[in-house]
């Protein structure tokens, strides 16, 4: 038998939580096939089987905390499935019709597997669009939306964990669910930022007419040439890099009694993942084109949904951009991502009356919010940063000529 150990999880990360078993005792496994999913402070990590064989005893339970290098299961050498070890209860065999789908689902990433089970689709019938033809969550959702209704929907399957019996009518219930490790880390870091930094938020608004016109004019050519859609984030990241160059304090951080200035812009972009918000980093964004930025952000977003982002991709960062507008947010006060000193919040675009040349006209407007650490950044610098960003977005030619 071969031990399955918790792999190295990244710098300074020494433990994780077992989030899900992807293989049960007795299941056949291939070498390097994921058998378990771990939740760390930042991402989900799949634990591969070290050899081809049969899944043996599971030594830890879902929700247990495990250290790097700890043995969590054993795999028995051999090609055929064997009976479960005495310590594990045998699982009921799937019906012949369900067997292919169940076997296919077991080999998927955690987020995709959950989507398959939730939407009752057969993964073997879906064409994957991920790397090496791998099935993604978007593939599953698209397949679920495209299914023709042939019968009334069946009741949802029983949840994996016990739930309280139905309460009598009129009686209230409560349910307690343990916070994931990622959610605990998010809560800790956000509270730490509030307790440590002297946070203040300043606002401005920006007329999106010029950027929207440029996008409408060139989006088809852009996508044809670069293979990615032209969005707004590429413009904002480039405009932010220009403003950070002129106002280095906004791109700096405090380390003890020293200020650390950076001659590069590593832009953290907040993206939504099934487990919560994650913040991968666009390295050296100041040297990238709008097309490269859009490709990078698109790749981050897709892999965040699949749970395949790597630890090193979320480490560091000198400045953060969070786009709450994709969820419909009109205005917010974003919280700094320590040890950074500022975060830019983008919001939804909506038509509003504004005055231009003495006349009231309707323009597509967006509110911008900059939260910053007042220990390092003065109000003048924060306002100047937003004005520089506003000028670049309202006249995108400035981005082209670095003005």
Buried (B, 14 or more C-beta within 10 A) or exposed (E): BBEBBBBEBBEEBEBBBBBBBBBBBBBBBBEEBBBBBBBBBBBBBBBBBBBBBBBBBBBBEBEEEBEBEBEBBBBBEEEEBBEBBEEBEEEEEEEEEEEBBBBBBBBBBBBBBBBBBEEEBBBEEBEBEBEEEBBBBBBBBBBBEEEEEEEEEEEEEEEEEEEEEEEEEEEEEEEEEEEBBBBBBBEEBBEEBEEBBEBBBBBBBBBBBBBBEBBEEEEEEBBEEBEBEBBBBBBBBBBBBBBBBEBEBBBBBBEEEEBBEBEBBBBBBBBBBBBBBBBBBBBEBBEBEBBBBBBBBBBBBBBBBBBBBEBEBBBEBBBBBBBBBBEEBEBBBBBBBBBBBBBBBBBBBBEBEEEEEEEEEEBBBBBBBBBBBEEBBEEEBBBBBBEBBBBBBBBBEBBEEEE
